[in-house]
Amino acid sequence: MRRPMLSYDAAGLFDVEAGLPSNFDASWSKRCQAAVEALQQRTSSGELGFLKLPEQNLGQLMTWAEGRQAEGWTDQIVVGIGGSSLGTRAVLEAMGPAWIPAIRTHFAENLDPVSLEATLRRVDLASTLLVVVTKSGTTIETMSQLWILYDAMVRQLGQVQADRQVIAITDPERGALRALARERDWETHAVPPNVGGRFSVLTAVSLVPLALAGYDVEALLRGAALIVRQGTRDLVGLAHISAQHIALYEKGFGQMVMMAYADRLGGLVDWFRQLWAESLGKARDRSGQLVNVGITPIKAMGAVDQHSQVQLYMEGPNDKQLLFVETASHPVGFQVPESPAMPEGLRHLQGRGIDEILRAEARGTRAALSRAQRPTALWRLESTGAPAVGGFLMSWMAITALAGELLNIDAFDQPGVELGKIIAHGLLGHPKHGQFLDDLESTPSESHFSRWPAD
Ligand SMILES: O=P(O)(O)OC[C@H]1O[C@](O)(CO)[C@@H](O)[C@@H]1O
């Protein structure tokens, strides 16, 4: 039998006291079928595009990227946040160590002056592309940093040259960035309007910077395609995974820890957190009823968090679903050397690979959590090559969308993030967003305010 590119072991969700019952699959079967039909219907009507992304032909993109690489650029700064950067970062980190990038990639995500300065010190703007990614074209963090970086380029290289070095990835028609790109004649790539930001890792949003960096984006899509190759059959299988998490949520397991056992898998967990949290954390269901639903995603890293979080996961409230993510192979290896000086109790480590030790730690931790009646599951990527990474991404996009159908919520909007943005714009002087400022003006009452050192 061929080794699978990706595998999922859910036994630990069933084998614990408050876990899933043995008739789980049968009892959720009808709901899963209905969820799949609904998702397929929304896909075939053109409302949702992410399931179709593996069908793209990337020939043109590859030729374009090779042409750009041949121009001799050394670096790209990807300016974007949330769904406009997390997917790119996840793939770069996961596949990175096996790759010698054609163009080095830096990110301008958070509004941290020190990070921005550090990025500027690492690059030579004369040989750097500015890849700005924002689907809406209005995101405050992205547009402010674009303006700073573009201004620095204009001052150093002149406007004509700076305009040649900007690549804008945004909605094909709408938004401030699209308008700006038209005005300045920047090169553009379109984000399909029917693919939401957090579902956009297999669109130009990530494929453009990844192709520029020389990554095998075609293999990424091939891996994603394998997950949904059998259409309904595959989707029903994925819907049962969504249902497992929802059923556990309904039993009181309202948090979901994704614990990655390899540093380079950490970016995938960051990507997953946005996908899961923004898609499923909703106040109302589709009929408008107040439900305040959501399963809180938590990032953990093995083995480091065994020395930090695991005590809580073992003995604290039994309200967490724990997903382990590991890779079966690494592009490089280290062995603990043999030595007569090795202390007695550690001799069994001699000759062991550190990957072998890490795997044993993951197994040990999962087994211990199971003994403590905590529900666990394991995702294993055969390697962190493009197909397995693409497969992981597509699996979780489908599981998340299907979970939205099962919960009867809209997994593709994010109304809860708007108010904070409006207030921030108001604070910064936006002429139309001053309505909440009075509430902020009042000083906190002394009984709820502390300062150190005390007067
Ligand atoms: O691509 P944009 O429009 O800049 O949005 C960035 C992110 O901001 C959000 O709209 C809100 O956090 C996300 O859904 C999105 O991925």
Ligand as a Chemical Component Dictionary entry (heavy atoms), coordinates in Angstrom:
data_LIG
# 
_chem_comp.id                   LIG 
_chem_comp.type                 NON-POLYMER 
_chem_comp.pdbx_formal_charge   0 
_chem_comp.three_letter_code    LIG 
# 
loop_
_chem_comp_atom.comp_id 
_chem_comp_atom.atom_id 
_chem_comp_atom.alt_atom_id 
_chem_comp_atom.type_symbol 
_chem_comp_atom.charge 
_chem_comp_atom.model_Cartn_x 
_chem_comp_atom.model_Cartn_y 
_chem_comp_atom.model_Cartn_z 
_chem_comp_atom.pdbx_ordinal 
LIG O1 O1 O 0 -7.436  41.068 2.730  1  
LIG P1 P1 P 0 -7.925  42.196 3.563  2  
LIG O2 O2 O 0 -9.168  42.803 2.993  3  
LIG O3 O3 O 0 -6.860  43.198 3.806  4  
LIG O4 O4 O 0 -8.366  41.624 4.962  5  
LIG C1 C1 C 0 -7.450  41.113 5.886  6  
LIG C2 C2 C 0 -8.169  40.359 6.969  7  
LIG O5 O5 O 0 -9.030  41.231 7.681  8  
LIG C3 C3 C 0 -10.262 40.572 7.969  9  
LIG O6 O6 O 0 -11.222 41.110 7.137  10 
LIG C4 C4 C 0 -10.725 40.811 9.369  11 
LIG O7 O7 O 0 -9.847  40.295 10.297 12 
LIG C5 C5 C 0 -9.991  39.110 7.634  13 
LIG O8 O8 O 0 -11.143 38.392 7.376  14 
LIG C6 C6 C 0 -9.064  39.249 6.479  15 
LIG O9 O9 O 0 -8.368  38.076 6.172  16 
# 
loop_
_chem_comp_bond.comp_id 
_chem_comp_bond.atom_id_1 
_chem_comp_bond.atom_id_2 
_chem_comp_bond.value_order 
_chem_comp_bond.pdbx_ordinal 
LIG O1 P1 DOUB 1  
LIG P1 O2 SING 2  
LIG P1 O3 SING 3  
LIG P1 O4 SING 4  
LIG O4 C1 SING 5  
LIG C1 C2 SING 6  
LIG C2 O5 SING 7  
LIG C2 C6 SING 8  
LIG O5 C3 SING 9  
LIG C3 O6 SING 10 
LIG C3 C4 SING 11 
LIG C3 C5 SING 12 
LIG C4 O7 SING 13 
LIG C5 O8 SING 14 
LIG C5 C6 SING 15 
LIG C6 O9 SING 16 
# 
